[in-house]
Amino acid sequence: MKQFFLALTASLFSLTLTAQHNPVSFEISHENQTIVFKASIEKGWHLYAAHLPNPFEGPLPTEIIFNESEQFVLQDSIIESVGHTEMDDAFGIEVKYFENSATFKQPIKVTSKADVTISGTIYYMVCNDEMCIPLERAFSYIYK
């Protein structure tokens, strides 16, 4: 219930704030058969991990959802940077987050010999000392 309330409150803030400011930018590339998402996070903000210690409580985790395609298959789960894990007084639980930068890697198996378009949406939450904002960003990447 607490997570729902926090997400609802953050959503209300995001209605006015996200159109003006997004403190995280993503650069997408690939290494071998792994899609790499490098997040740059503005000073004073932090981005929550994909693998939170308490995934059903507290902040919303970073989630990368890929559009289905016959050209590639996801292998295993997202691999992420080390980050910081600590007790968060605002949420009342242990959380894992990133400051300045983060990297998320998704192993894939390419099943096509042609260029492959990999697309989807990144869902994430960022917080500073004053507020939290849930955000989403659509992405499209051509794997050559």
N, C-alpha and C positions, 0 to 999 in steps of 0.2 A: 504494500500500500504506500509506503514511504517513497519507493522508487517511482510509482505512478505519479504521486503528488509532485515530486521533484521534476519529473519529465514534463508534466503538464505546465508547471510554473516556467520551466526553461522554454517550453514551446511558445508560451505567451510572450516572453522576452524576445524570442527569435523572430516573431512576426515583424517587428520593427527593426531589429538589429541586423539580421542576416542580409537584408537588401543593401545595407550600408557597409557592412564589414564582415570579413571572414578571416580569422587569424591563422588559418592553416592553408597552405598550398601543397599540392601533390605533383610530383614528377614521376612519370611512368616509363619504365624501360624493361629490358629483359636481359638475363644472363643465362646462357644455355637454354634449358627448358623451364625457366622460372620467371614469372612476371614479378617485377620489383616496383613497389610503391614507396617513394621517398617523400616523407612529409616534412615540410619546413614550418615550424611553429613560432609565431611572434613572441618576443620577450614578454613575460608576465602571464602567458597563457600556458595551459597544459592540455594534452590530448590523452584520452583514456585508451588503454590497451585493448586488444582483441580478446586476450585471455585474462579476464579479471579473476582475482582470488574468490570473489563472491558474485558470480555472474547474474544472479537473480535479485540482487540488492544493490543499492547505490547508483552510481553513474551508468550511463549507457555505454556499452563497449563499442569499439571500432569494429565495423562489420563490412566486409567487401563481398557484395553479391554479384556474381557473374551471370550475364545473359547466356542462356543455353545455346550451344553450337555443336554441329557435327564435326567441326574442324579441330577441336581440342577437348581434352578431358582433364578435369582437375585431379591432382594427385595429392593425397594427404590433406593436411589443414594448413592454415596460414602460419608462417614462422615470423616472429616479430623480434625487434630489438630488445635489449635487456630492460631498460627503463628503470623507474623507481617504484618500489613497493613500500607502502607505509600506511599507518592508521590515519584516516581522514576524519577529522572531528565533525565536519559538516554532514557527512553521510553516516558517521558512526560505525564504519567498517574499514577493513584494510582494502586499499585500492592500488592498482598499478597504473602509472601514467608516464608520459614522456614530456620533456621540456626541450625546446630548441629544435629537435629533429627526432624522427622515428623512421624505421624501415619495416615494411611488411612484405613478405615474399610468399608467393603462391606457386608451388611446383605444378607444372602442367605436362601433358603429353600431347604433342601436336600430331594430328591424324591426317593432315592435308599437306600436299607438296606446294600448294599455292600460298600466297600471302594470307595470313589469318587475321581477321578483325576480332579483337577481344574487347568486349564492352560490358558495362554493368553500372552499379552504383556503390559509392562508398558512403556509409552511414557512420557518423561519429559525433562525439560530444567534446566540447572544449570548455574549460572553466578558467576564470581568473579569480582574484580575491573578492570580486563583487558579484559575479554572475556565472551561470552556465548556459551554454547555447547548444542545442542539438542541431546538427547540420547534415546535409547530404550533398553529394556531388556526383553527377553522372560522368562516366569516363568511356573513352574509346581509344584503343591502341592497335596499331597495325604491326603484327609480328611478322618479320621477314626472315 
